[in-house]
Amino acid sequence: MNPFIQIKSILLTNFKNVNSGSVDFKNNILGVYGQNGSGKTALIDALEMFQMVAGGAALPQSFKNLITCGTEFAECSILFDFFNSEGEIESNVEYTFRIQQSQEKGVEIVYEQITEKKMGKQKKVIVCFDKSQSQKWITPVSDWEFAFSSKESSIKFEVLKEMTAREHRSLLFSKDLIDFLKSFEEKNLESKLDIIKKIRFFAHVNLFVIKSTGKSPFNIDFAFPFNFRHVEDKNISFGTIQISLQAPNVVNKELFDLIEKTFSEMNIVLKEMIPGIKVIVKNQGPQQTKEGADGVRFELLSQKGNATEIPLRYESEGIKKIISILSILISVYNNPATFLAVDELDAG
């Protein structure tokens, strides 16, 4: 077993309609129910924002609306369990980030901190960036001394600080910062980088946030958001593909093979969830893609038992939603590192 991390809990402060609230993920499956406005979607939004922050992506200006009205900032704190290769918890790592509105009426990440508590030891600050401080905005003190030990490194750090603020990006998960730190051979830096890279990898590869709006239009028949995670040998393929349900699709041969394999695996589980049903990826022959590459034309059909095949668009919203996320559900079952959050799972 490879070392992996899991989300243990999440704490929100001044986030949408949540002044202060936390959720513990004590079990493998957690259902959150509540009235409208009770904070369910705030949890999904926070996970989506964390995924973008840890992935080094720029935050859209619309995220300023996630800050509770009348407050200066919103804060999200996520606690992780870090497991070793034996499946034992090695340490607890907490990542906290804070956002506030910027002068350009957008949103800016102004504070980031990672703490670690190894089993049997006290919690310690691994690294902290506080952009609101003009002096010593990096802690612990040893990091500040290291960052400004030479003119070259101090200039680099200040440029990174200004650049990430201007682009509304995380400094801690900035690829430029990670590449810069890699050039220094120091044990403490290697330990920091290891934690940062593991959180970044988790957010990029193992965290899936499925919303009821945006990329996941379950309530229309035109596009089918196929969310997938496929492992073959040591290669991991993952993401979301918009598959048309109104007309045949044309994709390159490599992507078609991936879609075909993934649906083949899914059908084994799908027929147990919805007796007798399977999805057919009907190959309609070769056709060039829009980019002029060799591709495959295909259509998604469904079949129950020995009944006639029908276009998938005629199935119920509930069945289409299950199919849309089933590949990731299977990954959750087989891989303890996979984390799936679905907004309005029971819709349809």
C-alpha positions as CSV (number, residue, x, y, z in Angstrom):
1,M,0.0,0.0,0.0
2,N,1.3,3.5,-0.9
3,P,1.1,6.2,1.8
4,F,-2.0,8.4,1.4
5,I,-4.0,11.1,3.1
6,Q,-7.7,11.5,4.1
7,I,-9.8,14.5,5.2
8,K,-10.6,14.1,8.9
9,S,-12.6,17.3,9.4
10,I,-13.3,20.7,8.0
11,L,-14.0,24.0,9.9
12,L,-15.6,27.1,8.3
13,T,-15.6,30.6,9.7
14,N,-17.5,33.5,8.1
15,F,-18.2,31.3,5.1
16,K,-21.5,32.2,3.2
17,N,-24.2,31.8,5.9
18,V,-21.9,29.9,8.3
19,N,-20.4,32.1,11.1
20,S,-18.6,29.1,12.6
21,G,-19.2,25.4,11.9
22,S,-17.4,22.1,11.6
23,V,-18.0,18.7,10.1
24,D,-16.2,15.5,11.2
25,F,-15.7,12.7,8.7
26,K,-15.7,9.9,11.2
27,N,-17.1,7.3,8.9
28,N,-16.4,6.3,5.3
29,I,-19.8,7.6,4.2
30,L,-21.4,10.8,5.5
31,G,-24.7,12.2,4.5
32,V,-25.5,15.8,5.4
33,Y,-29.2,16.7,5.6
34,G,-30.8,20.0,6.6
35,Q,-33.1,22.8,5.7
36,N,-32.4,25.3,2.9
37,G,-29.8,27.8,4.2
38,S,-28.4,25.4,6.8
39,G,-24.9,25.4,5.2
40,K,-24.9,22.2,3.1
41,T,-23.8,23.9,-0.1
42,A,-21.3,26.0,1.9
43,L,-19.5,22.8,2.7
44,I,-19.4,21.8,-1.0
45,D,-18.2,25.4,-2.0
46,A,-15.5,25.2,0.6
47,L,-14.2,21.9,-0.7
48,E,-14.3,23.3,-4.3
49,M,-12.3,26.4,-3.2
50,F,-9.8,24.2,-1.3
51,Q,-9.3,22.1,-4.5
52,M,-8.6,25.2,-6.5
53,V,-6.3,26.8,-3.9
54,A,-4.3,23.6,-3.3
55,G,-4.1,23.1,-7.1
56,G,-2.5,26.5,-7.6
57,A,-5.4,27.8,-9.6
58,A,-6.5,31.4,-9.6
59,L,-9.7,32.1,-7.6
60,P,-12.6,33.7,-9.7
61,Q,-13.8,37.1,-8.5
62,S,-17.2,35.6,-7.8
63,F,-15.7,33.8,-4.8
64,K,-15.9,37.2,-2.9
65,N,-19.6,36.3,-2.5
66,L,-18.5,33.4,-0.2
67,I,-17.4,35.8,2.5
68,T,-20.2,36.4,5.0
69,C,-21.8,39.8,4.6
70,G,-20.4,42.3,7.1
71,T,-17.2,40.4,7.8
72,E,-13.7,41.1,6.6
73,F,-12.7,37.5,5.7
74,A,-13.7,33.9,5.3
75,E,-11.6,31.1,6.6
76,C,-11.4,27.4,5.9
77,S,-9.4,24.9,7.9
78,I,-9.0,21.2,6.8
79,L,-7.6,18.5,9.0
80,F,-5.9,15.5,7.3
81,D,-4.9,12.1,8.5
82,F,-1.5,11.1,7.0
83,F,-1.2,7.3,6.6
84,N,2.0,5.4,6.1
85,S,2.5,2.4,3.8
86,E,1.1,0.0,6.6
87,G,-2.2,1.9,6.7
88,E,-1.5,3.5,10.1
89,I,-2.0,7.1,10.9
90,E,1.5,8.8,11.1
91,S,0.5,12.3,11.7
92,N,-2.4,14.9,11.6
93,V,-1.8,17.8,9.3
94,E,-4.0,20.9,9.3
95,Y,-4.2,23.4,6.4
96,T,-5.8,26.7,7.0
97,F,-6.4,29.5,4.4
98,R,-8.2,32.8,4.6
99,I,-9.6,35.0,1.9
100,Q,-10.8,38.6,1.8
101,Q,-11.9,41.0,-0.9
102,S,-9.1,42.7,-2.8
103,Q,-9.0,46.3,-4.0
104,E,-9.9,45.2,-7.5
105,K,-13.3,43.9,-6.0
106,G,-12.1,40.4,-6.4
107,V,-10.9,38.0,-3.8
108,E,-7.4,37.5,-2.4
109,I,-5.8,34.7,-0.3
110,V,-4.2,36.6,2.5
111,Y,-3.2,33.9,5.0
112,E,-2.1,30.2,4.7
113,Q,-0.8,27.9,7.4
114,I,0.2,24.2,7.7
115,T,0.6,22.6,11.1
116,E,1.6,19.0,11.9
117,K,1.1,16.8,14.9
118,K,3.0,13.6,14.8
119,M,1.7,10.7,16.9
120,G,2.9,11.3,20.5
121,K,4.3,14.7,19.8
122,Q,3.1,18.3,20.1
123,K,1.6,20.2,17.2
124,K,4.0,22.5,15.4
125,V,3.8,25.1,12.7
126,I,5.3,23.8,9.5
127,V,5.0,27.0,7.5
128,C,2.8,30.1,7.6
129,F,2.4,32.9,5.1
130,D,0.5,36.0,6.3
131,K,0.4,38.5,3.5
132,S,-1.2,41.2,5.7
133,Q,2.1,41.5,7.6
134,S,4.6,43.9,6.0
135,Q,7.4,42.4,8.1
136,K,8.2,38.8,8.9
137,W,5.2,37.5,6.9
138,I,6.8,34.1,6.8
139,T,6.9,31.9,10.0
140,P,8.5,30.1,11.8
141,V,11.4,32.5,12.4
142,S,13.9,30.0,10.8
143,D,11.9,30.3,7.5
144,W,12.1,34.0,7.6
145,E,15.8,34.0,8.2
146,F,16.2,31.4,5.4
147,A,14.0,33.4,2.9
148,F,16.0,36.6,3.5
149,S,19.4,35.0,3.9
150,S,20.5,36.5,0.6
151,K,19.4,39.3,-1.6
152,E,18.5,36.9,-4.4
153,S,16.2,34.8,-2.3
154,S,14.5,37.8,-0.6
155,I,13.7,39.4,-3.9
156,K,12.3,36.1,-5.2
157,F,10.1,35.6,-2.2
158,E,8.8,39.2,-2.3
159,V,8.0,38.9,-6.1
160,L,6.2,35.6,-5.4
161,K,4.2,37.3,-2.7
162,E,3.1,40.1,-4.9
163,M,2.5,37.9,-7.9
164,T,0.2,35.5,-6.1
165,A,-1.7,38.3,-4.5
166,R,-2.2,40.0,-7.9
167,E,-3.3,36.7,-9.5
168,H,-5.5,35.7,-6.6
169,R,-3.5,32.5,-6.1
170,S,-2.2,30.5,-3.2
171,L,1.5,31.3,-2.4
172,L,2.0,28.0,-0.4
173,F,0.9,25.9,-3.4
174,S,2.5,28.1,-6.1
175,K,4.4,26.0,-8.5
176,D,7.0,28.8,-8.7
177,L,7.5,28.6,-4.9
178,I,7.8,24.8,-5.0
179,D,10.3,24.9,-7.8
180,F,12.3,27.6,-5.9
181,L,12.4,25.6,-2.7
182,K,13.5,22.4,-4.5
183,S,16.8,24.2,-5.3
184,F,17.8,24.2,-1.7
185,E,19.1,21.0,0.0
186,E,17.9,21.3,3.6
187,K,16.1,18.6,5.6
188,N,13.4,20.9,7.0
189,L,12.6,22.2,3.5
190,E,12.3,18.6,2.2
191,S,9.8,17.8,4.9
192,K,7.8,20.9,4.2
193,L,7.8,20.2,0.5
194,D,6.7,16.6,1.1
195,I,3.6,17.7,3.0
196,I,2.8,20.5,0.5
197,K,3.2,18.1,-2.5
198,K,1.0,15.4,-0.8
199,I,-1.8,17.9,-0.2
200,R,-1.5,19.3,-3.7
201,F,-1.6,15.7,-5.1
202,F,-4.7,14.8,-3.1
203,A,-6.5,17.9,-4.3
204,H,-5.6,17.3,-7.9
205,V,-6.0,13.5,-8.2
206,N,-8.1,12.2,-5.3
207,L,-10.7,14.9,-4.5
208,F,-13.8,15.1,-6.6
209,V,-16.4,17.8,-5.9
210,I,-19.6,17.3,-7.9
211,K,-22.0,20.3,-7.8
212,S,-25.6,20.4,-9.0
213,T,-24.8,23.4,-11.1
214,G,-21.9,24.5,-13.3
215,K,-20.0,21.5,-14.7
216,S,-22.7,19.0,-13.7
217,P,-26.0,19.8,-15.5
218,F,-27.9,16.7,-14.5
219,N,-31.2,18.3,-15.1
220,I,-30.9,18.7,-18.9
221,D,-30.7,16.1,-21.6
222,F,-28.2,17.7,-23.9
223,A,-24.9,17.1,-22.1
224,F,-23.9,14.3,-19.8
225,P,-21.0,15.1,-17.4
226,F,-19.1,11.8,-17.1
227,N,-16.9,12.0,-14.0
228,F,-14.3,9.3,-14.0
229,R,-11.2,7.9,-12.3
230,H,-9.5,5.0,-14.0
231,V,-6.4,3.2,-12.9
232,E,-4.4,0.9,-15.2
233,D,-1.0,-0.4,-14.0
234,K,0.5,2.7,-12.3
235,N,-1.2,5.2,-14.6
236,I,-4.2,7.3,-13.2
237,S,-6.7,9.0,-15.6
238,F,-9.3,11.2,-14.1
239,G,-11.5,14.2,-14.8
240,T,-14.9,15.2,-16.3
241,I,-15.9,14.7,-19.9
242,Q,-19.0,16.4,-21.3
243,I,-20.7,13.7,-23.5
244,S,-23.5,14.8,-25.8
245,L,-26.8,12.9,-25.4
246,Q,-28.5,14.5,-28.4
247,A,-26.0,13.6,-31.1
248,P,-23.1,11.2,-31.6
249,N,-19.7,12.2,-30.1
250,V,-16.3,12.3,-31.8
251,V,-13.2,11.9,-29.7
252,N,-9.6,10.8,-30.3
253,K,-8.9,7.1,-30.2
254,E,-7.1,7.2,-26.8
255,L,-10.0,8.9,-25.1
256,F,-12.5,6.6,-26.7
257,D,-10.6,3.5,-25.4
258,L,-10.6,5.1,-21.9
259,I,-14.3,5.8,-22.0
260,E,-15.0,2.2,-23.3
261,K,-12.9,0.6,-20.6
262,T,-14.4,2.7,-17.8
263,F,-18.0,1.9,-18.8
264,S,-17.1,-1.8,-19.1
265,E,-15.9,-1.7,-15.5
266,M,-18.9,0.3,-14.4
267,N,-21.5,-2.1,-15.9
268,I,-20.4,-4.8,-13.5
269,V,-21.5,-2.6,-10.6
270,L,-24.3,-0.8,-12.3
271,K,-26.4,-4.0,-13.0
272,E,-26.3,-4.7,-9.2
273,M,-27.6,-1.2,-8.4
274,I,-30.2,-1.0,-11.1
275,P,-31.1,-4.7,-11.9
276,G,-30.3,-5.7,-15.5
277,I,-29.2,-2.4,-16.9
278,K,-26.0,-1.7,-18.7
279,V,-24.6,1.2,-20.7
280,I,-23.4,0.5,-24.3
281,V,-20.7,2.6,-25.8
282,K,-21.7,2.1,-29.5
283,N,-18.8,2.6,-31.8
284,Q,-20.1,4.1,-35.1
285,G,-16.8,4.0,-36.9
286,P,-13.8,6.3,-37.5
287,Q,-14.2,10.0,-37.9
288,Q,-11.8,13.0,-37.7
289,T,-12.0,15.2,-34.6
290,K,-12.5,19.0,-34.9
291,E,-8.7,19.3,-34.5
292,G,-8.2,17.0,-37.6
293,A,-6.9,14.0,-35.6
294,D,-8.0,10.4,-36.1
295,G,-11.0,9.8,-33.9
296,V,-14.0,7.6,-33.2
297,R,-17.7,8.4,-33.5
298,F,-19.8,7.0,-30.7
299,E,-23.1,7.2,-28.9
300,L,-24.2,6.2,-25.4
301,L,-27.1,3.7,-25.2
302,S,-28.7,1.8,-22.4
303,Q,-30.2,-1.6,-22.3
304,K,-32.3,-3.5,-19.7
305,G,-32.0,-7.2,-19.9
306,N,-32.8,-8.4,-23.5
307,A,-34.9,-5.3,-24.2
308,T,-34.1,-3.0,-27.2
309,E,-31.2,-0.6,-26.8
310,I,-32.3,3.0,-26.3
311,P,-30.4,6.3,-26.2
312,L,-29.2,7.1,-22.7
313,R,-31.0,10.4,-22.8
314,Y,-34.3,8.6,-22.4
315,E,-33.4,7.2,-19.0
316,S,-34.5,9.0,-15.8
317,E,-32.5,11.8,-14.2
318,G,-31.7,9.6,-11.2
319,I,-30.2,6.8,-13.4
320,K,-28.2,9.4,-15.4
321,K,-26.8,10.9,-12.2
322,I,-25.8,7.5,-10.8
323,I,-24.0,6.7,-14.1
324,S,-22.3,10.1,-14.1
325,I,-20.6,9.5,-10.7
326,L,-20.4,5.7,-10.6
327,S,-16.8,5.5,-11.8
328,I,-15.7,7.7,-8.8
329,L,-18.0,5.8,-6.4
330,I,-16.2,2.6,-7.4
331,S,-12.8,4.3,-6.8
332,V,-14.0,5.4,-3.4
333,Y,-14.9,1.8,-2.6
334,N,-11.5,0.5,-3.8
335,N,-9.2,3.3,-2.8
336,P,-9.2,4.9,0.7
337,A,-7.4,8.0,-0.7
338,T,-10.4,9.0,-2.9
339,F,-12.8,11.6,-1.5
340,L,-16.1,12.3,-3.3
341,A,-18.4,15.2,-2.3
342,V,-21.7,15.4,-4.2
343,D,-24.2,18.2,-3.9
344,E,-27.8,17.2,-3.8
345,L,-27.0,13.5,-4.2
346,D,-30.7,12.5,-3.8
347,A,-31.9,15.0,-6.6
348,G,-33.8,13.0,-9.2
